[in-house]
């Protein structure tokens, strides 16, 4: 079974990936409802779990398999 930290990083990675993609996938009323909530959840996660969020950002991918955060940005953050 994955550790609590591993599960937390996985949850945060999913949040990051959804937040980044939502702007492209939602339109109209969906955008108006979902984006503020995703942005608020991301802001809270950053405050509550800053170290784990950095780890999650390093793992986060776009639907096309590209890293969301470059390796250079990861080095600066750690």
N, C-alpha and C positions, 0 to 999 in steps of 0.2 A: 504494500500500500504506500502511496506517495505521502511524503511528509506534509505537515500543515503548511510549511513555507512553499513547497512545490505546488500544492493545490492553490495557494493564494496567488502565486506568480501566474499560474495557468488562468485563474479567474481574471486577473488584471490584464493578461495578454488578450483574452477574449474581449474584454471591455475596450481596450485600445484598438483592436482590429475592427470592432463594430463601429466605434466612434469615428475612425478615419474613413471607413467606407460609407457610413450613413449619409454623409453629405452628397455622395454620388448616386446613392440608390433611392433615397426618399425624395418625394416631391409633394408639393401642396400641403394638405392638412397633415400628412404623415411627417413631413419635415418639421412643421410647426410644433407638433406634439413630441416627437422622438428626440430631435436634436437638443433642445434645452435640457432634457432629462439625462441624455448621454453626457453632455458637457458638465452638468452638475455632478453626476456620478464620478466622472473622471477627476474633477477638482477635489471632491471628497477623498477619493482614493489616493490622490497625490499627497494630501495632507496627512492621511492616516497611515499610509504604507509607502513612504518615499523610497526606501531602499529596494523593496520588492517591485515597485513600479519601474525603477531603472532596469532591473533584471528582466521584467516583462517586456519593456520597450525593446530590449536587445533581441528578444525572441519573436516579436510581432511581425507578421507578414501581411502583404496585400493578398487579395484573391488570386493574383497572378504569380505568387511565389517570390515577390521582391520584399526585401527587408524594409520596414517602415523607417527605421532609424539606421543611418549609416554607421559603419564600424568606427569612423573617426569621431562621430558624436558620442558613441559609447565610451571611447577612451577618455574624452573630456569629462564625462559624467562620473567616472569612477576614480 
